[in-house]
């Protein structure tokens, strides 16, 4: 399911499926999209930041046109203890690899990968980004 911002509308709450992973997606060349993500973060329960949230930054192939500082992006990941993924949606191979990575993250967050919890996986993602 996709939403342009949070909170989600309350109508249909009883029909909404369980939320296993939240991917905050924003375009590196749009300060508005970063502000929208930052405003939406206040509506996420703190327990979700334990391995069930990630930030997906698009448009990284056009860093010269960037309106968002990369340090601000990394800071979001650090403050919310969540991994940051960078991708260029216009490149087929990168788009497919990113989709596969997100799908695997979702499988882990939903509990479909035996022996791996969302919290453990989130910790591994953060440690690999620090190296």
Backbone atoms as SQL, in Angstrom:
CREATE TABLE atoms (id INTEGER PRIMARY KEY, chain TEXT, resi INTEGER, resn TEXT, atom TEXT, x REAL, y REAL, z REAL);
INSERT INTO atoms VALUES
  (1, 'A', 1, 'UNK', 'N', 0.839, -1.176, 0.000),
  (2, 'A', 1, 'UNK', 'CA', 0.000, 0.000, 0.000),
  (3, 'A', 1, 'UNK', 'C', 0.886, 1.242, 0.000),
  (4, 'A', 2, 'UNK', 'N', 0.439, 2.245, -0.674),
  (5, 'A', 2, 'UNK', 'CA', 1.183, 3.490, -0.755),
  (6, 'A', 2, 'UNK', 'C', 0.400, 4.615, -0.100),
  (7, 'A', 3, 'UNK', 'N', 1.111, 5.509, 0.542),
  (8, 'A', 3, 'UNK', 'CA', 0.516, 6.716, 1.103),
  (9, 'A', 3, 'UNK', 'C', 1.469, 7.861, 0.819),
  (10, 'A', 4, 'UNK', 'N', 0.929, 9.032, 0.562),
  (11, 'A', 4, 'UNK', 'CA', 1.792, 10.180, 0.284),
  (12, 'A', 4, 'UNK', 'C', 2.301, 10.816, 1.561),
  (13, 'A', 5, 'UNK', 'N', 1.624, 10.573, 2.672),
  (14, 'A', 5, 'UNK', 'CA', 2.065, 11.108, 3.956),
  (15, 'A', 5, 'UNK', 'C', 1.334, 10.382, 5.078),
  (16, 'A', 6, 'UNK', 'N', 1.762, 10.621, 6.282),
  (17, 'A', 6, 'UNK', 'CA', 1.111, 10.076, 7.472),
  (18, 'A', 6, 'UNK', 'C', 0.541, 11.226, 8.276),
  (19, 'A', 7, 'UNK', 'N', -0.467, 11.037, 9.063),
  (20, 'A', 7, 'UNK', 'CA', -1.106, 9.767, 9.417),
  (21, 'A', 7, 'UNK', 'C', -2.016, 9.259, 8.301),
  (22, 'A', 8, 'UNK', 'N', -2.259, 7.955, 8.343),
  (23, 'A', 8, 'UNK', 'CA', -3.196, 7.361, 7.395),
  (24, 'A', 8, 'UNK', 'C', -4.608, 7.769, 7.788),
  (25, 'A', 9, 'UNK', 'N', -5.504, 7.885, 6.817),
  (26, 'A', 9, 'UNK', 'CA', -6.889, 8.238, 7.155),
  (27, 'A', 9, 'UNK', 'C', -7.512, 7.165, 8.050),
  (28, 'A', 10, 'UNK', 'N', -8.328, 7.580, 8.996),
  (29, 'A', 10, 'UNK', 'CA', -8.907, 6.629, 9.953),
  (30, 'A', 10, 'UNK', 'C', -10.009, 5.771, 9.341),
  (31, 'A', 11, 'UNK', 'N', -10.691, 6.251, 8.298),
  (32, 'A', 11, 'UNK', 'CA', -11.714, 5.411, 7.684),
  (33, 'A', 11, 'UNK', 'C', -11.057, 4.202, 7.037),
  (34, 'A', 12, 'UNK', 'N', -11.654, 3.074, 7.250),
  (35, 'A', 12, 'UNK', 'CA', -11.106, 1.828, 6.718),
  (36, 'A', 12, 'UNK', 'C', -10.049, 1.193, 7.597),
  (37, 'A', 13, 'UNK', 'N', -9.856, 1.709, 8.813),
  (38, 'A', 13, 'UNK', 'CA', -8.863, 1.118, 9.727),
  (39, 'A', 13, 'UNK', 'C', -9.094, -0.375, 9.920),
  (40, 'A', 14, 'UNK', 'N', -10.356, -0.756, 10.049),
  (41, 'A', 14, 'UNK', 'CA', -10.685, -2.157, 10.301),
  (42, 'A', 14, 'UNK', 'C', -10.383, -3.054, 9.095),
  (43, 'A', 15, 'UNK', 'N', -10.234, -2.473, 7.924),
  (44, 'A', 15, 'UNK', 'CA', -9.920, -3.231, 6.715),
  (45, 'A', 15, 'UNK', 'C', -8.428, -3.229, 6.376),
  (46, 'A', 16, 'UNK', 'N', -7.682, -2.352, 7.037),
  (47, 'A', 16, 'UNK', 'CA', -6.265, -2.192, 6.714),
  (48, 'A', 16, 'UNK', 'C', -5.475, -3.414, 7.193),
  (49, 'A', 17, 'UNK', 'N', -4.632, -3.958, 6.325),
  (50, 'A', 17, 'UNK', 'CA', -3.810, -5.103, 6.756),
  (51, 'A', 17, 'UNK', 'C', -2.726, -4.654, 7.738),
  (52, 'A', 18, 'UNK', 'N', -2.148, -5.619, 8.399),
  (53, 'A', 18, 'UNK', 'CA', -1.055, -5.350, 9.330),
  (54, 'A', 18, 'UNK', 'C', 0.087, -4.678, 8.572),
  (55, 'A', 19, 'UNK', 'N', 0.743, -3.748, 9.222),
  (56, 'A', 19, 'UNK', 'CA', 1.874, -3.047, 8.613),
  (57, 'A', 19, 'UNK', 'C', 3.157, -3.663, 9.145),
  (58, 'A', 20, 'UNK', 'N', 3.940, -4.268, 8.246),
  (59, 'A', 20, 'UNK', 'CA', 5.167, -4.947, 8.647),
  (60, 'A', 20, 'UNK', 'C', 6.415, -4.115, 8.389),
  (61, 'A', 21, 'UNK', 'N', 6.371, -3.217, 7.435),
  (62, 'A', 21, 'UNK', 'CA', 7.536, -2.422, 7.063),
  (63, 'A', 21, 'UNK', 'C', 7.052, -1.076, 6.544),
  (64, 'A', 22, 'UNK', 'N', 7.706, -0.018, 6.975),
  (65, 'A', 22, 'UNK', 'CA', 7.421, 1.309, 6.451),
  (66, 'A', 22, 'UNK', 'C', 8.669, 1.786, 5.717),
  (67, 'A', 23, 'UNK', 'N', 8.507, 2.129, 4.445),
  (68, 'A', 23, 'UNK', 'CA', 9.598, 2.659, 3.635),
  (69, 'A', 23, 'UNK', 'C', 9.275, 4.126, 3.367),
  (70, 'A', 24, 'UNK', 'N', 10.084, 5.004, 3.943),
  (71, 'A', 24, 'UNK', 'CA', 9.938, 6.431, 3.672),
  (72, 'A', 24, 'UNK', 'C', 10.778, 6.740, 2.448),
  (73, 'A', 25, 'UNK', 'N', 10.112, 7.146, 1.390),
  (74, 'A', 25, 'UNK', 'CA', 10.783, 7.363, 0.110),
  (75, 'A', 25, 'UNK', 'C', 10.778, 8.857, -0.206),
  (76, 'A', 26, 'UNK', 'N', 11.941, 9.362, -0.569),
  (77, 'A', 26, 'UNK', 'CA', 11.985, 10.761, -0.997),
  (78, 'A', 26, 'UNK', 'C', 13.034, 10.955, -2.069),
  (79, 'A', 27, 'UNK', 'N', 12.832, 12.009, -2.835),
  (80, 'A', 27, 'UNK', 'CA', 13.683, 12.350, -3.963),
  (81, 'A', 27, 'UNK', 'C', 14.762, 13.315, -3.484),
  (82, 'A', 28, 'UNK', 'N', 16.009, 13.000, -3.780),
  (83, 'A', 28, 'UNK', 'CA', 17.133, 13.812, -3.309),
  (84, 'A', 28, 'UNK', 'C', 17.104, 15.232, -3.878),
  (85, 'A', 29, 'UNK', 'N', 16.360, 15.433, -4.948),
  (86, 'A', 29, 'UNK', 'CA', 16.313, 16.776, -5.525),
  (87, 'A', 29, 'UNK', 'C', 15.091, 17.572, -5.082),
  (88, 'A', 30, 'UNK', 'N', 14.375, 17.074, -4.060),
  (89, 'A', 30, 'UNK', 'CA', 13.181, 17.776, -3.589),
  (90, 'A', 30, 'UNK', 'C', 13.199, 17.964, -2.075),
  (91, 'A', 31, 'UNK', 'N', 13.415, 19.198, -1.649),
  (92, 'A', 31, 'UNK', 'CA', 13.356, 19.492, -0.208),
  (93, 'A', 31, 'UNK', 'C', 11.954, 19.230, 0.339),
  (94, 'A', 32, 'UNK', 'N', 10.943, 19.421, -0.502),
  (95, 'A', 32, 'UNK', 'CA', 9.571, 19.167, -0.068),
  (96, 'A', 32, 'UNK', 'C', 9.391, 17.706, 0.335),
  (97, 'A', 33, 'UNK', 'N', 9.934, 16.779, -0.453),
  (98, 'A', 33, 'UNK', 'CA', 9.755, 15.359, -0.126),
  (99, 'A', 33, 'UNK', 'C', 10.452, 15.014, 1.184),
  (100, 'A', 34, 'UNK', 'N', 11.614, 15.622, 1.456),
  (101, 'A', 34, 'UNK', 'CA', 12.294, 15.391, 2.735),
  (102, 'A', 34, 'UNK', 'C', 11.455, 15.950, 3.880),
  (103, 'A', 35, 'UNK', 'N', 10.913, 17.155, 3.716),
  (104, 'A', 35, 'UNK', 'CA', 10.068, 17.752, 4.769),
  (105, 'A', 35, 'UNK', 'C', 8.821, 16.906, 5.012),
  (106, 'A', 36, 'UNK', 'N', 8.252, 16.346, 3.961),
  (107, 'A', 36, 'UNK', 'CA', 7.077, 15.491, 4.086),
  (108, 'A', 36, 'UNK', 'C', 7.414, 14.235, 4.895),
  (109, 'A', 37, 'UNK', 'N', 8.566, 13.637, 4.623),
  (110, 'A', 37, 'UNK', 'CA', 9.008, 12.472, 5.384),
  (111, 'A', 37, 'UNK', 'C', 9.218, 12.859, 6.841),
  (112, 'A', 38, 'UNK', 'N', 9.906, 13.958, 7.079),
  (113, 'A', 38, 'UNK', 'CA', 10.164, 14.393, 8.458),
  (114, 'A', 38, 'UNK', 'C', 8.861, 14.636, 9.221),
  (115, 'A', 39, 'UNK', 'N', 7.872, 15.241, 8.572),
  (116, 'A', 39, 'UNK', 'CA', 6.583, 15.490, 9.225),
  (117, 'A', 39, 'UNK', 'C', 5.837, 14.182, 9.496),
  (118, 'A', 40, 'UNK', 'N', 5.980, 13.225, 8.611),
  (119, 'A', 40, 'UNK', 'CA', 5.294, 11.940, 8.767),
  (120, 'A', 40, 'UNK', 'C', 5.900, 11.094, 9.885),
  (121, 'A', 41, 'UNK', 'N', 7.166, 11.283, 10.165),
  (122, 'A', 41, 'UNK', 'CA', 7.836, 10.474, 11.190),
  (123, 'A', 41, 'UNK', 'C', 7.178, 10.597, 12.563),
  (124, 'A', 42, 'UNK', 'N', 6.595, 11.751, 12.860),
  (125, 'A', 42, 'UNK', 'CA', 5.932, 11.954, 14.147),
  (126, 'A', 42, 'UNK', 'C', 4.725, 11.043, 14.343),
  (127, 'A', 43, 'UNK', 'N', 4.202, 10.484, 13.265),
  (128, 'A', 43, 'UNK', 'CA', 2.995, 9.662, 13.327),
  (129, 'A', 43, 'UNK', 'C', 3.298, 8.163, 13.369),
  (130, 'A', 44, 'UNK', 'N', 4.551, 7.802, 13.517),
  (131, 'A', 44, 'UNK', 'CA', 4.947, 6.397, 13.551),
  (132, 'A', 44, 'UNK', 'C', 5.245, 6.015, 14.998),
  (133, 'A', 45, 'UNK', 'N', 4.665, 4.911, 15.429),
  (134, 'A', 45, 'UNK', 'CA', 4.907, 4.411, 16.767),
  (135, 'A', 45, 'UNK', 'C', 6.398, 4.093, 16.927),
  (136, 'A', 46, 'UNK', 'N', 6.932, 4.432, 18.087),
  (137, 'A', 46, 'UNK', 'CA', 8.371, 4.252, 18.340),
  (138, 'A', 46, 'UNK', 'C', 8.820, 2.811, 18.147),
  (139, 'A', 47, 'UNK', 'N', 7.956, 1.839, 18.398),
  (140, 'A', 47, 'UNK', 'CA', 8.355, 0.435, 18.263),
  (141, 'A', 47, 'UNK', 'C', 8.675, 0.059, 16.818),
  (142, 'A', 48, 'UNK', 'N', 8.152, 0.806, 15.850),
  (143, 'A', 48, 'UNK', 'CA', 8.450, 0.506, 14.451),
  (144, 'A', 48, 'UNK', 'C', 9.902, 0.817, 14.102),
  (145, 'A', 49, 'UNK', 'N', 10.521, 1.704, 14.840),
  (146, 'A', 49, 'UNK', 'CA', 11.902, 2.056, 14.526),
  (147, 'A', 49, 'UNK', 'C', 12.880, 0.987, 14.977),
  (148, 'A', 50, 'UNK', 'N', 12.363, -0.111, 15.490),
  (149, 'A', 50, 'UNK', 'CA', 13.210, -1.237, 15.871),
  (150, 'A', 50, 'UNK', 'C', 13.225, -2.250, 14.736),
  (151, 'A', 51, 'UNK', 'N', 13.721, -1.832, 13.594),
  (152, 'A', 51, 'UNK', 'CA', 13.913, -2.739, 12.469),
  (153, 'A', 51, 'UNK', 'C', 12.829, -2.755, 11.425),
  (154, 'A', 52, 'UNK', 'N', 11.780, -1.939, 11.558),
  (155, 'A', 52, 'UNK', 'CA', 10.672, -2.009, 10.605),
  (156, 'A', 52, 'UNK', 'C', 10.488, -0.723, 9.809),
  (157, 'A', 53, 'UNK', 'N', 11.511, 0.110, 9.776),
  (158, 'A', 53, 'UNK', 'CA', 11.475, 1.348, 9.000),
  (159, 'A', 53, 'UNK', 'C', 12.777, 1.462, 8.223),
  (160, 'A', 54, 'UNK', 'N', 12.683, 1.935, 6.990),
  (161, 'A', 54, 'UNK', 'CA', 13.896, 2.296, 6.255),
  (162, 'A', 54, 'UNK', 'C', 13.596, 3.534, 5.419),
  (163, 'A', 55, 'UNK', 'N', 14.644, 4.180, 5.004),
  (164, 'A', 55, 'UNK', 'CA', 14.544, 5.373, 4.169),
  (165, 'A', 55, 'UNK', 'C', 15.096, 5.032, 2.796),
  (166, 'A', 56, 'UNK', 'N', 14.326, 5.326, 1.760),
  (167, 'A', 56, 'UNK', 'CA', 14.742, 5.072, 0.388),
  (168, 'A', 56, 'UNK', 'C', 14.884, 6.404, -0.319),
  (169, 'A', 57, 'UNK', 'N', 16.098, 6.698, -0.754),
  (170, 'A', 57, 'UNK', 'CA', 16.406, 7.976, -1.404),
  (171, 'A', 57, 'UNK', 'C', 16.544, 7.724, -2.900),
  (172, 'A', 58, 'UNK', 'N', 15.734, 8.418, -3.686),
  (173, 'A', 58, 'UNK', 'CA', 15.779, 8.253, -5.139),
  (174, 'A', 58, 'UNK', 'C', 16.454, 9.466, -5.772),
  (175, 'A', 59, 'UNK', 'N', 16.814, 9.303, -7.028),
  (176, 'A', 59, 'UNK', 'CA', 17.421, 10.413, -7.768),
  (177, 'A', 59, 'UNK', 'C', 18.896, 10.593, -7.503),
  (178, 'A', 60, 'UNK', 'N', 19.555, 9.576, -6.977),
  (179, 'A', 60, 'UNK', 'CA', 20.962, 9.735, -6.602),
  (180, 'A', 60, 'UNK', 'C', 21.891, 9.848, -7.800),
  (181, 'A', 61, 'UNK', 'N', 21.416, 9.506, -8.980),
  (182, 'A', 61, 'UNK', 'CA', 22.226, 9.671, -10.177),
  (183, 'A', 61, 'UNK', 'C', 22.352, 11.125, -10.605),
  (184, 'A', 62, 'UNK', 'N', 21.548, 11.982, -9.985),
  (185, 'A', 62, 'UNK', 'CA', 21.562, 13.405, -10.327),
  (186, 'A', 62, 'UNK', 'C', 21.947, 14.231, -9.104),
  (187, 'A', 63, 'UNK', 'N', 23.002, 13.830, -8.422),
  (188, 'A', 63, 'UNK', 'CA', 23.423, 14.513, -7.196),
  (189, 'A', 63, 'UNK', 'C', 23.746, 15.978, -7.458),
  (190, 'A', 64, 'UNK', 'N', 24.181, 16.295, -8.665),
  (191, 'A', 64, 'UNK', 'CA', 24.478, 17.696, -9.005),
  (192, 'A', 64, 'UNK', 'C', 23.234, 18.577, -8.888),
  (193, 'A', 65, 'UNK', 'N', 22.056, 17.984, -9.007),
  (194, 'A', 65, 'UNK', 'CA', 20.802, 18.729, -8.917),
  (195, 'A', 65, 'UNK', 'C', 20.153, 18.563, -7.542),
  (196, 'A', 66, 'UNK', 'N', 20.914, 18.073, -6.595),
  (197, 'A', 66, 'UNK', 'CA', 20.399, 17.761, -5.268),
  (198, 'A', 66, 'UNK', 'C', 19.970, 19.010, -4.515),
  (199, 'A', 67, 'UNK', 'N', 18.811, 18.916, -3.876),
  (200, 'A', 67, 'UNK', 'CA', 18.322, 19.983, -3.006),
  (201, 'A', 67, 'UNK', 'C', 18.445, 19.580, -1.541),
  (202, 'A', 68, 'UNK', 'N', 18.786, 18.326, -1.317),
  (203, 'A', 68, 'UNK', 'CA', 18.877, 17.774, 0.029),
  (204, 'A', 68, 'UNK', 'C', 20.327, 17.381, 0.293),
  (205, 'A', 69, 'UNK', 'N', 20.843, 17.784, 1.435),
  (206, 'A', 69, 'UNK', 'CA', 22.211, 17.411, 1.790),
  (207, 'A', 69, 'UNK', 'C', 22.264, 15.945, 2.187),
  (208, 'A', 70, 'UNK', 'N', 23.270, 15.238, 1.708),
  (209, 'A', 70, 'UNK', 'CA', 23.426, 13.822, 2.026),
  (210, 'A', 70, 'UNK', 'C', 23.591, 13.638, 3.543),
  (211, 'A', 71, 'UNK', 'N', 24.249, 14.584, 4.210),
  (212, 'A', 71, 'UNK', 'CA', 24.401, 14.483, 5.661),
  (213, 'A', 71, 'UNK', 'C', 23.052, 14.490, 6.371),
  (214, 'A', 72, 'UNK', 'N', 22.096, 15.255, 5.867),
  (215, 'A', 72, 'UNK', 'CA', 20.756, 15.282, 6.463),
  (216, 'A', 72, 'UNK', 'C', 20.086, 13.922, 6.327),
  (217, 'A', 73, 'UNK', 'N', 20.342, 13.265, 5.215),
  (218, 'A', 73, 'UNK', 'CA', 19.776, 11.930, 4.977),
  (219, 'A', 73, 'UNK', 'C', 20.388, 10.922, 5.948),
  (220, 'A', 74, 'UNK', 'N', 21.709, 10.922, 6.067),
  (221, 'A', 74, 'UNK', 'CA', 22.375, 9.999, 6.994),
  (222, 'A', 74, 'UNK', 'C', 21.935, 10.262, 8.427),
  (223, 'A', 75, 'UNK', 'N', 21.739, 11.534, 8.755),
  (224, 'A', 75, 'UNK', 'CA', 21.290, 11.902, 10.109),
  (225, 'A', 75, 'UNK', 'C', 19.924, 11.289, 10.419),
  (226, 'A', 76, 'UNK', 'N', 19.021, 11.294, 9.444),
  (227, 'A', 76, 'UNK', 'CA', 17.716, 10.655, 9.640),
  (228, 'A', 76, 'UNK', 'C', 17.884, 9.184, 10.002),
  (229, 'A', 77, 'UNK', 'N', 18.732, 8.498, 9.255),
  (230, 'A', 77, 'UNK', 'CA', 18.984, 7.083, 9.530),
  (231, 'A', 77, 'UNK', 'C', 19.541, 6.865, 10.930),
  (232, 'A', 78, 'UNK', 'N', 20.457, 7.727, 11.341),
  (233, 'A', 78, 'UNK', 'CA', 21.055, 7.602, 12.669),
  (234, 'A', 78, 'UNK', 'C', 20.053, 7.909, 13.771),
  (235, 'A', 79, 'UNK', 'N', 19.337, 9.009, 13.634),
  (236, 'A', 79, 'UNK', 'CA', 18.381, 9.427, 14.669),
  (237, 'A', 79, 'UNK', 'C', 17.288, 8.385, 14.858),
  (238, 'A', 80, 'UNK', 'N', 16.813, 7.799, 13.771),
  (239, 'A', 80, 'UNK', 'CA', 15.719, 6.842, 13.854),
  (240, 'A', 80, 'UNK', 'C', 16.199, 5.390, 13.811),
  (241, 'A', 81, 'UNK', 'N', 17.506, 5.183, 13.930),
  (242, 'A', 81, 'UNK', 'CA', 18.085, 3.832, 13.967),
  (243, 'A', 81, 'UNK', 'C', 17.537, 2.967, 12.826),
  (244, 'A', 82, 'UNK', 'N', 17.525, 3.523, 11.639),
  (245, 'A', 82, 'UNK', 'CA', 16.941, 2.845, 10.487),
  (246, 'A', 82, 'UNK', 'C', 17.896, 2.931, 9.297),
  (247, 'A', 83, 'UNK', 'N', 17.922, 1.880, 8.486),
  (248, 'A', 83, 'UNK', 'CA', 18.824, 1.891, 7.319),
  (249, 'A', 83, 'UNK', 'C', 18.385, 2.893, 6.255),
  (250, 'A', 84, 'UNK', 'N', 19.356, 3.368, 5.510),
  (251, 'A', 84, 'UNK', 'CA', 19.128, 4.294, 4.397),
  (252, 'A', 84, 'UNK', 'C', 19.592, 3.599, 3.120),
  (253, 'A', 85, 'UNK', 'N', 18.704, 3.506, 2.151),
  (254, 'A', 85, 'UNK', 'CA', 19.039, 2.918, 0.855),
  (255, 'A', 85, 'UNK', 'C', 19.002, 4.024, -0.195),
  (256, 'A', 86, 'UNK', 'N', 19.973, 4.011, -1.082),
  (257, 'A', 86, 'UNK', 'CA', 20.043, 4.984, -2.170),
  (258, 'A', 86, 'UNK', 'C', 19.815, 4.236, -3.476),
  (259, 'A', 87, 'UNK', 'N', 19.028, 4.827, -4.377),
  (260, 'A', 87, 'UNK', 'CA', 18.824, 4.176, -5.672),
  (261, 'A', 87, 'UNK', 'C', 18.499, 5.205, -6.746),
  (262, 'A', 88, 'UNK', 'N', 18.628, 4.764, -7.959),
  (263, 'A', 88, 'UNK', 'CA', 18.268, 5.564, -9.133),
  (264, 'A', 88, 'UNK', 'C', 17.192, 4.784, -9.868),
  (265, 'A', 89, 'UNK', 'N', 15.963, 5.242, -9.786),
  (266, 'A', 89, 'UNK', 'CA', 14.838, 4.507, -10.351),
  (267, 'A', 89, 'UNK', 'C', 14.857, 4.449, -11.876),
  (268, 'A', 90, 'UNK', 'N', 15.613, 5.317, -12.506),
  (269, 'A', 90, 'UNK', 'CA', 15.643, 5.332, -13.969),
  (270, 'A', 90, 'UNK', 'C', 16.537, 4.236, -14.541),
  (271, 'A', 91, 'UNK', 'N', 17.331, 3.584, -13.720),
  (272, 'A', 91, 'UNK', 'CA', 18.199, 2.504, -14.192),
  (273, 'A', 91, 'UNK', 'C', 17.547, 1.167, -13.854),
  (274, 'A', 92, 'UNK', 'N', 17.233, 0.387, -14.893),
  (275, 'A', 92, 'UNK', 'CA', 16.500, -0.869, -14.696),
  (276, 'A', 92, 'UNK', 'C', 17.162, -1.793, -13.689),
  (277, 'A', 93, 'UNK', 'N', 18.443, -2.018, -13.824),
  (278, 'A', 93, 'UNK', 'CA', 19.146, -2.941, -12.932),
  (279, 'A', 93, 'UNK', 'C', 19.103, -2.491, -11.478),
  (280, 'A', 94, 'UNK', 'N', 19.299, -1.214, -11.254),
  (281, 'A', 94, 'UNK', 'CA', 19.272, -0.664, -9.896),
  (282, 'A', 94, 'UNK', 'C', 17.858, -0.737, -9.334),
  (283, 'A', 95, 'UNK', 'N', 16.873, -0.433, -10.163),
  (284, 'A', 95, 'UNK', 'CA', 15.477, -0.477, -9.727),
  (285, 'A', 95, 'UNK', 'C', 15.087, -1.895, -9.313),
  (286, 'A', 96, 'UNK', 'N', 15.469, -2.878, -10.117),
  (287, 'A', 96, 'UNK', 'CA', 15.154, -4.278, -9.807),
  (288, 'A', 96, 'UNK', 'C', 15.878, -4.721, -8.533),
  (289, 'A', 97, 'UNK', 'N', 17.155, -4.390, -8.419),
  (290, 'A', 97, 'UNK', 'CA', 17.919, -4.775, -7.228),
  (291, 'A', 97, 'UNK', 'C', 17.339, -4.136, -5.968),
  (292, 'A', 98, 'UNK', 'N', 16.917, -2.887, -6.070),
  (293, 'A', 98, 'UNK', 'CA', 16.323, -2.198, -4.923),
  (294, 'A', 98, 'UNK', 'C', 14.994, -2.841, -4.549),
  (295, 'A', 99, 'UNK', 'N', 14.182, -3.172, -5.541),
  (296, 'A', 99, 'UNK', 'CA', 12.898, -3.826, -5.272),
  (297, 'A', 99, 'UNK', 'C', 13.120, -5.181, -4.600),
  (298, 'A', 100, 'UNK', 'N', 14.113, -5.937, -5.058),
  (299, 'A', 100, 'UNK', 'CA', 14.411, -7.233, -4.448),
  (300, 'A', 100, 'UNK', 'C', 14.892, -7.068, -3.010),
  (301, 'A', 101, 'UNK', 'N', 15.681, -6.062, -2.780),
  (302, 'A', 101, 'UNK', 'CA', 16.176, -5.790, -1.421),
  (303, 'A', 101, 'UNK', 'C', 15.027, -5.415, -0.485),
  (304, 'A', 102, 'UNK', 'N', 14.132, -4.556, -0.966),
  (305, 'A', 102, 'UNK', 'CA', 12.978, -4.176, -0.162),
  (306, 'A', 102, 'UNK', 'C', 12.058, -5.371, 0.100),
  (307, 'A', 103, 'UNK', 'N', 11.879, -6.210, -0.890),
  (308, 'A', 103, 'UNK', 'CA', 11.051, -7.402, -0.716),
  (309, 'A', 103, 'UNK', 'C', 11.654, -8.317, 0.346),
  (310, 'A', 104, 'UNK', 'N', 12.948, -8.494, 0.311),
  (311, 'A', 104, 'UNK', 'CA', 13.611, -9.341, 1.318),
  (312, 'A', 104, 'UNK', 'C', 13.466, -8.720, 2.707),
  (313, 'A', 105, 'UNK', 'N', 13.615, -7.404, 2.799),
  (314, 'A', 105, 'UNK', 'CA', 13.420, -6.727, 4.079),
  (315, 'A', 105, 'UNK', 'C', 11.993, -6.947, 4.581),
  (316, 'A', 106, 'UNK', 'N', 11.017, -6.863, 3.681),
  (317, 'A', 106, 'UNK', 'CA', 9.626, -7.075, 4.053),
  (318, 'A', 106, 'UNK', 'C', 9.402, -8.502, 4.544),
  (319, 'A', 107, 'UNK', 'N', 9.988, -9.468, 3.861),
  (320, 'A', 107, 'UNK', 'CA', 9.849, -10.856, 4.295),
  (321, 'A', 107, 'UNK', 'C', 10.389, -11.045, 5.718),
  (322, 'A', 108, 'UNK', 'N', 11.515, -10.419, 6.000),
  (323, 'A', 108, 'UNK', 'CA', 12.101, -10.511, 7.340),
  (324, 'A', 108, 'UNK', 'C', 11.212, -9.822, 8.360),
  (325, 'A', 109, 'UNK', 'N', 10.763, -8.603, 8.044),
  (326, 'A', 109, 'UNK', 'CA', 9.915, -7.836, 8.968),
  (327, 'A', 109, 'UNK', 'C', 8.580, -8.527, 9.239),
  (328, 'A', 110, 'UNK', 'N', 8.075, -9.252, 8.251),
  (329, 'A', 110, 'UNK', 'CA', 6.801, -9.958, 8.404),
  (330, 'A', 110, 'UNK', 'C', 6.968, -11.291, 9.118),
  (331, 'A', 111, 'UNK', 'N', 8.217, -11.676, 9.396),
  (332, 'A', 111, 'UNK', 'CA', 8.467, -12.923, 10.113),
  (333, 'A', 111, 'UNK', 'C', 8.486, -14.151, 9.236),
  (334, 'A', 112, 'UNK', 'N', 8.715, -13.995, 7.933),
  (335, 'A', 112, 'UNK', 'CA', 8.713, -15.129, 7.010),
  (336, 'A', 112, 'UNK', 'C', 10.097, -15.723, 6.766),
  (337, 'A', 113, 'UNK', 'N', 11.104, -15.217, 7.481),
  (338, 'A', 113, 'UNK', 'CA', 12.452, -15.770, 7.348),
  (339, 'A', 113, 'UNK', 'C', 12.849, -16.332, 8.716),
  (340, 'A', 114, 'UNK', 'N', 12.841, -17.650, 8.850),
  (341, 'A', 114, 'UNK', 'CA', 13.132, -18.259, 10.149),
  (342, 'A', 114, 'UNK', 'C', 14.516, -17.871, 10.677),
  (343, 'A', 115, 'UNK', 'N', 14.560, -17.535, 11.945),
  (344, 'A', 115, 'UNK', 'CA', 15.832, -17.247, 12.601),
  (345, 'A', 115, 'UNK', 'C', 16.342, -15.826, 12.441),
  (346, 'A', 116, 'UNK', 'N', 15.620, -14.988, 11.709),
  (347, 'A', 116, 'UNK', 'CA', 16.059, -13.602, 11.523),
  (348, 'A', 116, 'UNK', 'C', 14.907, -12.677, 11.916),
  (349, 'A', 117, 'UNK', 'N', 15.152, -11.840, 12.902),
  (350, 'A', 117, 'UNK', 'CA', 14.126, -10.877, 13.310),
  (351, 'A', 117, 'UNK', 'C', 14.389, -9.532, 12.643),
  (352, 'A', 118, 'UNK', 'N', 13.361, -8.701, 12.609),
  (353, 'A', 118, 'UNK', 'CA', 13.499, -7.365, 12.040),
  (354, 'A', 118, 'UNK', 'C', 14.532, -6.559, 12.813),
  (355, 'A', 119, 'UNK', 'N', 14.536, -6.708, 14.130),
  (356, 'A', 119, 'UNK', 'CA', 15.493, -5.970, 14.956),
  (357, 'A', 119, 'UNK', 'C', 16.921, -6.399, 14.659),
  (358, 'A', 120, 'UNK', 'N', 17.149, -7.690, 14.549),
  (359, 'A', 120, 'UNK', 'CA', 18.485, -8.209, 14.221),
  (360, 'A', 120, 'UNK', 'C', 18.913, -7.731, 12.833),
  (361, 'A', 121, 'UNK', 'N', 18.007, -7.823, 11.869),
  (362, 'A', 121, 'UNK', 'CA', 18.323, -7.411, 10.502),
  (363, 'A', 121, 'UNK', 'C', 18.621, -5.918, 10.447),
  (364, 'A', 122, 'UNK', 'N', 17.817, -5.111, 11.131),
  (365, 'A', 122, 'UNK', 'CA', 18.047, -3.669, 11.170),
  (366, 'A', 122, 'UNK', 'C', 19.405, -3.334, 11.744),
  (367, 'A', 123, 'UNK', 'N', 19.790, -4.060, 12.760),
  (368, 'A', 123, 'UNK', 'CA', 21.098, -3.854, 13.381),
  (369, 'A', 123, 'UNK', 'C', 22.223, -4.191, 12.395),
  (370, 'A', 124, 'UNK', 'N', 22.056, -5.276, 11.659),
  (371, 'A', 124, 'UNK', 'CA', 23.068, -5.654, 10.666),
  (372, 'A', 124, 'UNK', 'C', 23.172, -4.613, 9.566),
  (373, 'A', 125, 'UNK', 'N', 22.028, -4.073, 9.138),
  (374, 'A', 125, 'UNK', 'CA', 22.036, -3.051, 8.083),
  (375, 'A', 125, 'UNK', 'C', 22.777, -1.804, 8.552),
  (376, 'A', 126, 'UNK', 'N', 22.538, -1.388, 9.779),
  (377, 'A', 126, 'UNK', 'CA', 23.208, -0.192, 10.290),
  (378, 'A', 126, 'UNK', 'C', 24.699, -0.433, 10.435),
  (379, 'A', 127, 'UNK', 'N', 25.096, -1.593, 10.916),
  (380, 'A', 127, 'UNK', 'CA', 26.523, -1.874, 11.088),
  (381, 'A', 127, 'UNK', 'C', 27.248, -1.940, 9.751),
  (382, 'A', 128, 'UNK', 'N', 26.600, -2.493, 8.731),
  (383, 'A', 128, 'UNK', 'CA', 27.275, -2.563, 7.419),
  (384, 'A', 128, 'UNK', 'C', 27.401, -1.188, 6.803),
  (385, 'A', 129, 'UNK', 'N', 26.481, -0.294, 7.084),
  (386, 'A', 129, 'UNK', 'CA', 26.554, 1.066, 6.544),
  (387, 'A', 129, 'UNK', 'C', 27.653, 1.861, 7.231),
  (388, 'A', 130, 'UNK', 'N', 27.987, 1.507, 8.477),
  (389, 'A', 130, 'UNK', 'CA', 29.011, 2.234, 9.212),
  (390, 'A', 130, 'UNK', 'C', 30.425, 1.862, 8.783),
  (391, 'A', 131, 'UNK', 'N', 30.581, 0.688, 8.140),
  (392, 'A', 131, 'UNK', 'CA', 31.939, 0.222, 7.768),
  (393, 'A', 131, 'UNK', 'C', 32.488, 0.975, 6.585);
